[in-house]
Amino acid sequence: MRPRGEVIGSAGFGLKQDDVSWAANQEVASIGARGEEATAKILNQIASRPGGPTVLHDVAIPIPGFTANIDHIIVSGRKVIIIDTKVWRPAFYWTLFGKTRRGMERFAPAEKKTMAMAADHIGSYLAKKGTPARILLPQVWVWPSSQRSKMSVWAMQIPHAKTINGQVASARALKSKYQTADPSIVVALVPLVASIDA
C-alpha cells in the first residue's frame, strides 16, 4: 500500500497571532483564518490519501526584508501549486481592462500582483536550492463571508492566477489526481512554513 501524503504547518497560523496590525481589525483576521481553515480541510483530505501529495500551510514568500505569505502549497511529484484563500463579501466580481469591481464599486484588492511575485520567488528559491520544480498557475480560492447572497467570481481576473469559488475549487480538487511529493522540494520548503521552528 502506498504511503499517505503529508500535511505540514497550520492553516491560518499568521492570522491567529496576537499581532494582526496589518488587518483592519481582529474580526477581519478571524474571518480570514476561517477561510484558510476551510481550504485546508479539503487539501488535508487530499494529502491523507494513499499516494497523496504534501500540503504546506502558511508559507513565507522568500524575499529578504519582505513579509508576506502564501496560504497553502501543494507539492505533487515535482509540481508546485500555490493557493491563496480569500473571504470576500458575496457579490458579482468582474474585471475589465485590468480593473476589478465588486458589483459596480472598484475592488482594488483583486488587482495585487502577489500571486505572480509568489510564483516567481518560490520558483527561484527552489532552483537556488538545487530542487527546480514546475510551478503551476497559482490559484485563488474565494469563499463568501456569508451565505445570504450569491458569490460569483468567474468574470474576475487576479493577475497571474486562476480565481475559483471556494466550493467549486474544493469539488475540483477532490476529483483531481495527485502524486507523492518529491521529498527534496518538501525539504526545501519546510523552513518557509511559519508554524515550524526551522
C-alpha positions as CSV (number, residue, x, y, z in Angstrom):
1,M,0.0,0.0,0.0
2,R,1.3,3.5,-0.9
3,P,2.1,5.8,2.0
4,R,-0.3,8.7,2.6
5,G,0.7,12.3,1.8
6,E,1.7,14.7,4.4
7,V,0.4,17.9,5.9
8,I,3.0,20.4,7.2
9,G,2.1,23.6,9.1
10,S,-1.1,25.1,10.5
11,A,-3.6,26.8,8.3
12,G,-4.3,30.4,9.3
13,F,-1.3,30.4,11.7
14,G,-0.3,34.0,10.9
15,L,-3.9,35.2,11.3
16,K,-4.2,33.7,14.8
17,Q,-1.2,35.6,16.2
18,D,-1.5,38.4,18.7
19,D,-0.1,41.0,16.2
20,V,-2.6,41.3,13.3
21,S,-2.0,45.1,13.0
22,W,-1.9,44.7,9.2
23,A,-5.6,43.7,9.3
24,A,-8.5,46.1,9.6
25,N,-9.3,44.5,12.9
26,Q,-9.3,41.2,14.8
27,E,-12.6,40.2,13.3
28,V,-11.2,40.5,9.8
29,A,-8.3,38.3,10.8
30,S,-10.6,35.7,12.3
31,I,-12.8,35.6,9.2
32,G,-9.6,35.2,7.1
33,A,-8.5,32.3,9.4
34,R,-11.8,30.6,8.9
35,G,-11.4,30.8,5.2
36,E,-7.9,29.3,5.3
37,E,-9.2,26.5,7.5
38,A,-12.0,25.8,5.0
39,T,-9.4,25.4,2.2
40,A,-7.1,23.4,4.5
41,K,-9.8,20.9,5.3
42,I,-10.1,20.0,1.6
43,L,-6.4,20.0,1.0
44,N,-5.7,17.9,4.1
45,Q,-8.2,15.3,2.9
46,I,-6.3,15.1,-0.4
47,A,-3.0,14.7,1.4
48,S,-4.4,11.9,3.6
49,R,-5.0,9.7,0.6
50,P,-2.6,6.8,-0.2
51,G,0.0,8.2,-2.6
52,G,-1.3,11.7,-1.9
53,P,0.7,15.0,-2.2
54,T,2.3,17.0,0.5
55,V,0.4,20.1,1.6
56,L,2.1,23.0,3.4
57,H,0.2,25.8,5.1
58,D,1.2,29.4,5.8
59,V,4.4,29.5,3.7
60,A,6.6,32.7,3.6
61,I,7.4,34.2,0.2
62,P,11.2,34.0,0.2
63,I,12.1,37.7,-0.3
64,P,14.6,39.2,2.1
65,G,13.1,42.0,4.1
66,F,9.6,41.4,2.8
67,T,6.8,40.0,5.0
68,A,4.1,38.2,3.0
69,N,2.9,34.6,2.9
70,I,1.1,32.1,0.7
71,D,-1.7,30.3,2.5
72,H,-1.2,26.9,1.0
73,I,1.1,24.9,-1.3
74,I,0.5,21.5,-2.8
75,V,3.6,19.5,-3.9
76,S,2.6,16.8,-6.3
77,G,5.6,15.0,-7.7
78,R,7.8,17.9,-8.9
79,K,4.8,20.2,-9.5
80,V,4.0,23.0,-7.0
81,I,0.6,24.5,-6.8
82,I,0.3,27.8,-4.9
83,I,-3.1,28.6,-3.4
84,D,-4.2,31.7,-1.7
85,T,-7.5,31.9,0.2
86,K,-9.8,34.9,0.3
87,V,-13.0,35.5,2.2
88,W,-15.0,38.3,0.5
89,R,-18.5,39.7,0.7
90,P,-20.9,37.8,-1.7
91,A,-21.3,39.8,-4.9
92,F,-20.6,39.6,-8.6
93,Y,-16.8,40.3,-9.1
94,W,-15.6,41.2,-12.6
95,T,-12.5,42.5,-14.3
96,L,-12.4,44.7,-17.4
97,F,-9.2,46.3,-18.8
98,G,-7.3,45.3,-15.7
99,K,-9.7,47.0,-13.3
100,T,-11.8,44.8,-10.9
101,R,-15.2,45.7,-9.5
102,R,-17.4,44.2,-6.9
103,G,-20.8,44.9,-8.3
104,M,-20.3,48.5,-9.5
105,E,-17.7,49.6,-6.9
106,R,-14.0,49.4,-7.6
107,F,-12.3,46.4,-5.9
108,A,-8.5,47.1,-5.9
109,P,-7.6,44.1,-3.6
110,A,-8.1,41.8,-6.5
111,E,-5.5,43.7,-8.6
112,K,-2.5,43.0,-6.5
113,K,0.3,41.1,-8.2
114,T,1.1,39.0,-5.1
115,M,0.5,35.6,-6.8
116,A,2.9,36.4,-9.7
117,M,5.5,37.5,-7.2
118,A,5.0,34.4,-5.1
119,A,5.3,32.0,-8.1
120,D,8.5,33.8,-9.3
121,H,10.2,33.8,-5.9
122,I,9.2,30.3,-4.9
123,G,10.4,29.0,-8.3
124,S,13.7,30.9,-7.9
125,Y,14.2,29.8,-4.3
126,L,13.7,26.1,-5.2
127,A,16.1,26.5,-8.2
128,K,18.8,28.0,-5.9
129,K,18.3,25.1,-3.5
130,G,19.1,22.7,-6.4
131,T,15.5,21.4,-6.5
132,P,13.9,23.0,-9.5
133,A,10.1,22.4,-9.7
134,R,7.4,23.1,-12.2
135,I,5.4,26.0,-10.7
136,L,1.8,25.7,-12.0
137,L,-0.5,28.7,-12.4
138,P,-1.4,29.8,-8.9
139,Q,-5.0,29.6,-7.7
140,V,-7.1,31.9,-5.5
141,W,-9.9,30.2,-3.7
142,V,-12.6,32.8,-2.8
143,W,-15.1,31.9,0.0
144,P,-18.2,34.0,0.7
145,S,-18.2,35.8,4.1
146,S,-21.9,34.9,4.4
147,Q,-24.5,32.7,2.8
148,R,-27.1,35.4,2.5
149,S,-26.5,36.1,-1.2
150,K,-24.6,34.5,-4.1
151,M,-20.9,34.9,-4.8
152,S,-19.7,34.9,-8.4
153,V,-16.0,35.2,-9.4
154,W,-15.9,33.7,-12.9
155,A,-15.5,37.1,-14.5
156,M,-12.7,38.2,-12.2
157,Q,-9.1,38.1,-13.2
158,I,-6.5,38.2,-10.5
159,P,-3.0,38.8,-12.1
160,H,-1.2,35.6,-12.8
161,A,-3.7,33.4,-11.0
162,K,-6.8,31.3,-11.6
163,T,-9.7,32.6,-9.5
164,I,-12.2,30.0,-8.3
165,N,-15.2,30.0,-6.0
166,G,-14.1,28.0,-2.9
167,Q,-16.9,25.5,-3.2
168,V,-16.2,24.8,-6.9
169,A,-12.4,24.7,-6.2
170,S,-13.0,22.1,-3.4
171,A,-15.0,19.8,-5.6
172,R,-12.4,20.0,-8.5
173,A,-9.5,19.4,-6.1
174,L,-11.1,16.4,-4.6
175,K,-11.5,14.9,-8.1
176,S,-8.0,15.7,-9.3
177,K,-5.2,13.2,-9.3
178,Y,-2.0,14.0,-7.3
179,Q,1.3,12.2,-6.8
180,T,3.5,11.7,-3.8
181,A,5.7,14.8,-3.4
182,D,9.3,14.9,-4.4
183,P,10.9,14.9,-1.0
184,S,13.7,17.3,-2.0
185,I,11.1,20.0,-2.8
186,V,9.4,19.5,0.5
187,V,12.6,19.7,2.5
188,A,13.5,22.9,0.7
189,L,10.1,24.5,1.5
190,V,9.8,23.4,5.2
191,P,12.0,26.3,6.5
192,L,9.4,28.7,5.0
193,V,6.5,27.3,7.0
194,A,5.6,29.9,9.7
195,S,4.3,27.4,12.3
196,I,7.5,25.4,12.3
197,D,10.7,26.5,14.1
198,A,13.2,25.5,11.4
